[in-house]
């Protein structure tokens, strides 16, 4: 069964995190440069408190789609959690741009 990003995100927001992760990974196995799947997989890592992995995934997502305001905002939250206020401020500023 093939799943698209919209369906994967619905699983995520429904709290079905394991299913969402599986869906994101399935998408990435077919389309490794899918910025949305990378972004939301990063959110799952942040939810677990794995801030470094979250930052890495969000950075990959933003390298592909640098205009994704939501990803910049999420990256700001991750940088705050990592104790990097200057990087967080930069990310929040990019989100506003």
Secondary structure, DSSP 8 states (H G I E B T S, - for coil): ----HHHHHHHHHTT-HHHHHHHHHHHHHH-TT-HHHHHHHHHHHHHTT-HHHHHHHHHHHHHH-TT-HHHHHHHHHHHHHTT-HHHHHHHHHHHH-
